[in-house]
């Protein structure tokens, strides 16, 4: 039997019966295996943890990422408040997962593409999208709110795992055109149970595409715990079945996330093909404002994750390095508050609704049926308009 894949670390080899062939096979399998424990570079107490494979990002990069982390936390809090005030229809909070979001955005180059999920608003903002535009969709408006091509950020997807197929399509197109583009596709642990997840990873591996699959394992698919979704040693181990490397990382360690995702992106850009990265994190708040998390998890369970907070961890580490003092902290907090204020002002403004938008954006050129329907609507609306003074009506 011939084992043949597009991956440079495989090549083509006969099924080994022993000796050198067996050693080669074992080397291949070892390469694809994720680390025994999630990669960690800064522990919950804010202390550096040495790792031979992943060097610690420099202090300047960590400080910039921390700034995005603080802004992301403030956006989460403000968005939740706007939901309670009736200014947003729904908001899937990423409180506690912000390090994953920030690292996903910052590890990419300007020409790369990000494919987020519905919970990845902070990643969208860290990529440069205007906060008000990013939250327009969750407000309940008919359009996405931002142009995907302006910052190479796809529309946030509510259906599970569908964005993974779109991401693979973009990566395939980039490879066919000879572009130096890397695509990072985000999903949650629940999405790994979807057929689209399998199709995306298998296609990416077979065609050796420059795409990084980033799974934020926050332990729950709404109310379904990970133990009822998979009995694999980890979700990163699923990569082996597709012939791509998998890696595990502490999803609350901003430094480790930047290092692991950065290496996967660099590898994909250099022709190394796809990879699967699993971040171990936790959803601190309910799935959305429509969810009651107390029905399926205990307060004690949530409390165990409080000391692992990514924001406090990085703040402690940067302060220890003398990279973050009171003045810098005040400046960062001020930036976060300005973003929150802009969100409040922008989403408190009433939307000007034009009923004819129902017909304008269905086709590039309206069909006769759409023109007829639009005319009927205009006629009905005109009947409801108050008569002008002195018109005799």
Buried (B, 14 or more C-beta within 10 A) or exposed (E): EEBEBBBEBBEEEEEBEEEEEEEBBEEBEEEBBBBEEBBBBBBBEBEBBEBEEBEBBEBEBBBEBBBBBBBBBBBBBBBBBBBEEEBBBBBBBBBBBBBBBBBBBBBBEEEBBBBBBBBBBBBBBBBEBBBBBBBBBBBEBEEBBBEBEEBBBBBBBBEBBBBBBBBBBBBBEBBEEEEEBBBBBBBBBBBBBBEBBBBBBBBBBBBBBBBBBBBBBBBBBEEBEBEEBBEEEBBBBBBBBBBBBBBBBBBBBBBBBBBBBBBBBEBBBEEBBBBBBBBBBBBBBBBBBEBEBEEBBEEEEBEEBEEBBBBBBBBBBBBBEEBBEEEBBEEBBEBBBEBBEBBBEBBEEEEEEEEEEEBEEEEEEBEEEBEEBBEEBEEEEEEEEEEEEEEEE
